[in-house]
Structure formats: C-alpha cells, structure tokens
Amino acid sequence: MSEQIKVTIIYGTHKLDKVVNTEYQNGTTALELLKKISDVQAVKTGKYNFVRSIDGVKSEVGVYGWFYLIDGESTHKMAEKFLLNNNKTMTWYIHKEQCN
C-alpha cells in the first residue's frame, strides 16, 4: 500500500523552495524518495553517501550541507539508512555546517 507524503526542499537564497506531494512504499529510504522527485548528486565518503547537490544547489564541505527532517524531527541517520514508515512530511534544507 502506498503512503502519501509532502516533501519540501528549502534551497535558501539559491532558488524558490519546492513542495511536492507524492507517494512511497513503506521501507523506501529518505534518499530514494528524494531521488524520485529531484536531481540529486550524492558522494560516497567512507561507508556513507552524503547529498552534495539537490536540483543544482550544491553543498560546500565544511561550510554548507544538506540536512533533512522527517515529520519535523531529525532522524540522526544518513538518508540512505532511514526507512520511511507511515511518515507524512520530509523536509530538506541547506544549512551552515556546525563541525568545521
């Protein structure tokens, strides 16, 4: 059974935000769903995939990065590891990185 979800991408000052209502199957990863609705570039570093660009808006290592929320909360997981399950919203936003 398909679930409905509202996906918001906040590009900051780079372009207007994007809001997409779409469907997913429980067990889909946050990264898979993002790739379904946007042009995404992810880079594998060690054992992790980091989102480095969404729809042409690029992160800058050590300065700005792409982060995401599920139902308004941080998952504390990489997007490729977070499995959606009856979730209603996913928000991606570019933000100043805290660890530099």
C-alpha positions, 0 to 999 in steps of 0.5 A: 500500500502506498503512503502519501507524503509532502516533501519540501526542499528549502534551497535558501537564497539559491532558488524558490523552495519546492513542495511536492506531494507524492507517494512511497512504499513503506521501507523506501529510504529518505534518499530514494524518495528524494531521488524520485522527485529531484536531481540529486548528486550524492558522494560516497565518503567512507561507508556513507553517501552524503547529498552534495547537490539537490536540483543544482544547489550544491553543498560546500564541505565544511561550510554548507550541507544538506540536512533533512527532517522527517515529520519535523524531527531529525532522524540522526541517520544518513538518508540512505539508512532511514526507512520511511514508515507511515511518515507524512512530511520530509523536509530538506534544507541547506544549512551552515555546517556546525563541525568545521 
